[in-house]
Amino acid sequence: MDGRVVAVAASSGHDFSKPVVPRITLLAGLGVEGDAHCGVTVKHRSRVKANPNQPNLRQVHLIPAERLDSLAAQGFGVAPGALGENVTTEGIDLFALPRGTRLHLGETAVVEVTGLRNPCHQLDSFQKGLMKATLERAPDGALLLRAGIMAVVLEGGELAAGDAVRVVLPAEPHLALERV
């Protein structure tokens, strides 16, 4: 299960979308250099309000380009960075990865998958109906969150479009991703 990076994005503000940039630098234990969500403790505003001292399990937001393509086919105007992700990938079913999966990004960066991005009302503020489009139902009726996955940075490095992504699964038993 290997893939590639399609685009990278970062924003110093708490804007919904992030502009695509030529490259980003991942900082071990912190996240994307210069991004509003970079830090040891949580930076997501609603989570800061609840407890500003909780660890930041949302240092890097990743989404597969295939998901953006699916949303575009439904009529949504989405492109890399539009949903606030830092890394858009191709060729990997990110939603099927178990918690603890390590993604080797580019030459030196390594991130560990912590969980699913929880879709919120901001999606509908961005484009009406987008939140519902990021939610699916499993055959058993369980709600599936499809707005991206979150990770923490274990090893830093620079990352750009075209860089390789290598997947290393954790030891079994594999734990399904839950919202973080």
SULURLIN-V583184 format. One record per residue. N is the residue number from 1. RES is the residue in one letter. OMEGA is omega in radians with two decimals (* if undefined). D_FIRST is the distance of its C-alpha to the first C-alpha in whole Angstrom. Layout:
N;RES;OMEGA;D_FIRST + N;RES;OMEGA;D_FIRST
This chain:
1;M;3.08;0 + 2;D;-3.12;4 + 3;G;3.12;7 + 4;R;3.08;10 + 5;V;3.10;13 + 6;V;-3.11;16 + 7;A;3.03;19 + 8;V;-3.08;20 + 9;A;3.10;23 + 10;A;3.09;26 + 11;S;3.12;29 + 12;S;3.12;32 + 13;G;3.11;33 + 14;H;3.10;33 + 15;D;-3.13;32 + 16;F;3.13;30 + 17;S;3.09;28 + 18;K;3.11;27 + 19;P;3.05;28 + 20;V;-3.12;25 + 21;V;-3.13;26 + 22;P;-3.13;25 + 23;R;3.03;23 + 24;I;3.05;23 + 25;T;3.07;24 + 26;L;-3.13;22 + 27;L;-3.11;25 + 28;A;3.09;24 + 29;G;-3.06;25 + 30;L;-3.08;26 + 31;G;-3.08;24 + 32;V;-3.13;24 + 33;E;3.10;27 + 34;G;3.14;30 + 35;D;-3.12;28 + 36;A;-3.11;30 + 37;H;-3.14;28 + 38;C;3.08;28 + 39;G;3.14;29 + 40;V;3.11;29 + 41;T;-3.06;31 + 42;V;-3.14;30 + 43;K;3.11;31 + 44;H;-2.95;30 + 45;R;-3.12;34 + 46;S;-3.14;34 + 47;R;3.04;33 + 48;V;3.13;35 + 49;K;-3.14;38 + 50;A;-3.13;37 + 51;N;-3.08;36 + 52;P;-3.09;36 + 53;N;-3.12;35 + 54;Q;-3.12;32 + 55;P;-3.13;29 + 56;N;3.10;27 + 57;L;-3.06;23 + 58;R;-3.09;23 + 59;Q;-3.11;23 + 60;V;3.11;20 + 61;H;3.14;19 + 62;L;3.06;16 + 63;I;3.10;16 + 64;P;3.09;13 + 65;A;3.13;15 + 66;E;3.10;15 + 67;R;3.09;17 + 68;L;3.10;19 + 69;D;3.12;20 + 70;S;3.11;20 + 71;L;3.11;23 + 72;A;3.12;25 + 73;A;3.09;25 + 74;Q;3.08;27 + 75;G;3.13;29 + 76;F;3.10;28 + 77;G;-3.12;28 + 78;V;3.10;25 + 79;A;3.10;23 + 80;P;-3.14;21 + 81;G;-3.05;23 + 82;A;-3.12;25 + 83;L;3.07;24 + 84;G;-3.12;24 + 85;E;3.08;21 + 86;N;-3.06;20 + 87;V;3.03;17 + 88;T;-3.09;16 + 89;T;3.07;12 + 90;E;3.04;11 + 91;G;-3.13;8 + 92;I;3.05;6 + 93;D;-3.08;9 + 94;L;-3.09;10 + 95;F;-3.14;13 + 96;A;-3.11;11 + 97;L;3.05;10 + 98;P;3.05;13 + 99;R;-3.14;16 + 100;G;3.07;15 + 101;T;3.07;12 + 102;R;3.09;12 + 103;L;3.08;10 + 104;H;-3.03;12 + 105;L;3.14;13 + 106;G;-3.06;15 + 107;E;-2.96;17 + 108;T;-3.03;18 + 109;A;3.06;17 + 110;V;3.04;16 + 111;V;3.09;16 + 112;E;-3.11;15 + 113;V;-3.12;15 + 114;T;-3.13;18 + 115;G;-3.09;18 + 116;L;2.98;19 + 117;R;3.11;21 + 118;N;3.11;25 + 119;P;-3.13;26 + 120;C;-3.09;29 + 121;H;3.12;33 + 122;Q;3.10;32 + 123;L;3.13;29 + 124;D;3.05;33 + 125;S;3.11;35 + 126;F;3.09;32 + 127;Q;-3.10;32 + 128;K;3.12;34 + 129;G;-3.08;32 + 130;L;-3.14;29 + 131;M;3.13;28 + 132;K;-3.13;29 + 133;A;3.12;26 + 134;T;3.10;23 + 135;L;3.11;24 + 136;E;3.09;23 + 137;R;3.03;24 + 138;A;3.11;23 + 139;P;3.13;24 + 140;D;3.11;26 + 141;G;-3.13;27 + 142;A;3.13;26 + 143;L;3.13;25 + 144;L;3.12;22 + 145;L;-3.05;21 + 146;R;3.14;19 + 147;A;3.12;21 + 148;G;3.09;18 + 149;I;-3.12;16 + 150;M;-3.11;18 + 151;A;3.01;18 + 152;V;-3.10;20 + 153;V;3.08;20 + 154;L;3.12;20 + 155;E;-3.08;20 + 156;G;3.09;22 + 157;G;3.11;21 + 158;E;-3.08;22 + 159;L;-3.14;19 + 160;A;3.06;19 + 161;A;-3.13;18 + 162;G;3.13;16 + 163;D;3.14;15 + 164;A;3.01;11 + 165;V;3.11;9 + 166;R;-3.08;7 + 167;V;3.04;6 + 168;V;-3.11;9 + 169;L;3.08;10 + 170;P;3.07;13 + 171;A;3.09;16 + 172;E;0.10;17 + 173;P;3.12;18 + 174;H;3.13;16 + 175;L;3.14;18 + 176;A;3.10;17 + 177;L;3.05;17 + 178;E;-3.12;21 + 179;R;3.07;23 + 180;V;*;24
